Amino acid sequence: MKIFNRVIVVINTLLFLVVGFFCLSISINQRANLWTLDMVQIFAGALNTSVAARVIIFIFGVFLIAVALLTIIGNIENRRAERSVILQSPHGDIQVSLSAIEDFSRVVKSKIKSVKDIKGRVRSTRKGLDVTARVVLFSDRSVADITQEIQQEIIEYIKYTLGIDEEIKPRVIVNKMVYKHAEGKENE
């Protein structure tokens, strides 16, 4: 389906480029404007006398409508597939919202005291779940130790919550380090 969506995007892009350049040329250059007017008159004359020209225009119109509808359908399918994951159970399918899985950020923040702030993002791909956590850390421990602990907590939370055994490799992005004084005050 991704290849199909890419083909539709390429077709849409080419159509918009052609129409855009056409509009620019007739608005900037008077000769292009006159040439376009002549071509439209020739084309209209051909439509009045030729059945083949009408068939070609009909097919082109159907093609444009199909591209527009397939673009809408493709976008709806992508959004639906991206924002949920479907789990198989003996009693039927279970659809879990990715925003529910992204709740790992609250759990990780409460378990790991060196995390000041964390924002999670989960995407469902054909290869599995793509998990990203953007964090702000206190500088009281090694970044490597904290990020490994964060990754382990994310993996445990998602595997426990979804009940899956597939491999999850969360990516942790450290946005900022915050220095924490002994009295508990924070400096950025």
C-alpha positions in Angstrom: 0.0 0.0 0.0 2.9 2.4 0.6 4.1 2.1 -3.0 0.6 2.8 -4.2 0.4 5.9 -1.9 3.8 7.1 -3.2 2.6 6.7 -6.8 -0.5 8.8 -6.0 1.6 11.5 -4.3 3.9 11.7 -7.4 0.9 12.0 -9.7 -0.6 14.7 -7.5 2.7 16.6 -7.3 3.1 16.5 -11.1 -0.4 17.7 -11.7 0.0 20.6 -9.3 3.3 21.5 -10.8 1.9 21.6 -14.3 -1.2 23.6 -13.3 1.0 25.9 -11.2 3.5 26.6 -14.0 0.6 27.1 -16.4 -1.0 29.7 -14.2 2.3 31.5 -13.6 3.1 31.6 -17.3 -0.2 33.0 -18.4 -0.2 35.6 -15.7 3.3 36.8 -16.3 3.8 36.6 -20.1 1.3 38.1 -22.5 2.5 35.9 -25.4 1.9 32.8 -23.2 -1.5 34.1 -22.5 -2.3 34.6 -26.2 -0.8 31.1 -27.0 -2.9 29.5 -24.3 -6.1 31.2 -25.6 -5.3 29.9 -29.2 -4.7 26.4 -27.8 -8.0 26.5 -25.9 -9.8 27.5 -29.0 -8.2 24.8 -31.1 -8.9 22.3 -28.4 -12.6 23.4 -28.1 -12.9 23.1 -31.9 -11.5 19.6 -31.8 -13.9 18.6 -29.0 -16.9 19.8 -31.2 -15.8 17.7 -34.2 -13.9 14.7 -32.8 -15.3 11.8 -30.8 -11.8 10.6 -30.0 -10.9 13.9 -28.3 -14.1 13.7 -26.2 -13.2 10.1 -25.2 -9.7 11.2 -24.2 -11.0 14.1 -22.1 -13.5 11.8 -20.5 -10.8 9.3 -19.6 -8.5 12.0 -18.3 -11.4 13.4 -16.1 -12.1 10.0 -14.7 -8.4 9.6 -14.0 -8.3 12.9 -12.1 -11.3 12.0 -10.0 -9.9 8.6 -9.2 -6.6 10.1 -8.1 -8.5 12.6 -5.9 -10.6 9.8 -4.3 -7.6 7.5 -3.9 -5.6 10.3 -2.2 -8.4 10.8 0.3 -8.8 7.0 0.9 -5.0 6.6 1.3 -4.7 9.4 3.8 -7.6 8.0 5.9 -6.1 4.5 5.9 -2.7 5.8 6.9 -4.0 7.8 9.8 -6.1 4.9 11.0 -3.2 2.5 10.8 -0.7 4.8 12.3 -2.6 5.7 15.5 -3.5 2.2 16.7 -2.2 -1.3 16.9 -4.2 -4.4 16.5 -3.6 -7.4 18.8 -4.8 -10.9 18.1 -6.6 -12.8 20.9 -8.6 -16.1 21.0 -11.8 -14.0 21.3 -11.1 -11.6 18.5 -9.0 -8.6 17.6 -8.1 -5.9 20.1 -7.4 -2.4 18.9 -5.1 -0.3 21.2 -4.7 3.4 20.7 -1.0 4.5 20.4 -1.7 7.4 22.7 -2.6 4.8 25.4 0.8 3.1 24.8 2.5 6.6 24.9 1.4 6.7 28.5 4.7 5.0 29.3 6.1 8.5 29.9 4.1 8.9 33.2 5.3 5.5 34.4 8.9 6.1 33.5 8.9 9.5 35.1 7.5 8.1 38.4 10.0 5.2 38.5 13.2 6.9 37.5 14.0 9.9 39.8 16.7 11.3 37.4 14.0 12.1 34.8 12.7 15.7 35.0 10.4 15.5 32.0 9.6 12.9 29.3 7.5 13.0 26.2 6.8 9.7 24.4 5.8 9.0 20.8 4.9 5.6 19.4 4.3 4.8 15.8 3.1 1.5 14.3 5.1 0.3 11.3 5.2 -2.9 9.4 8.4 -3.8 11.3 6.8 -3.3 14.6 6.5 -0.4 17.1 8.8 2.6 16.7 9.1 4.2 20.1 10.8 7.5 20.8 11.2 9.3 24.1 12.4 12.9 24.4 13.7 13.5 27.9 15.0 16.3 30.2 17.3 14.8 32.8 18.8 15.9 36.1 22.5 15.8 36.0 22.9 13.7 39.1 23.8 10.5 37.2 25.5 9.3 34.0 23.5 9.9 30.9 24.3 6.4 29.6 23.0 4.8 32.8 19.8 6.8 32.9 19.0 6.3 29.2 19.5 2.5 29.5 17.3 2.5 32.5 14.6 4.5 30.6 14.9 2.1 27.6 14.5 -0.9 29.9 11.4 0.6 31.7 9.8 1.5 28.3 10.4 -2.1 27.0 8.9 -3.6 30.2 5.9 -1.3 30.2 5.0 -1.9 26.6 5.5 -5.7 26.7 3.5 -5.9 29.9 0.7 -3.6 28.7 0.3 -5.1 25.3 1.3 -8.7 26.3 3.6 -9.1 23.3 7.0 -10.6 23.0 8.2 -8.8 19.9 11.5 -6.9 20.0 11.2 -3.2 20.9 14.1 -0.8 20.6 13.1 2.5 22.1 15.1 5.6 21.0 15.9 8.1 23.8 16.7 11.7 22.8 18.1 13.8 25.6 16.9 17.3 25.0 18.3 19.0 28.0 20.3 18.4 31.2 19.2 20.2 34.3 21.6 20.8 37.2 20.0 20.0 40.6 21.4 21.7 43.8 21.6 19.9 47.1 18.6 22.0 48.4 16.4 20.7 45.6 16.5 23.8 43.4 17.0 23.4 39.7 19.2 25.3 37.3 19.1 24.9 33.6 
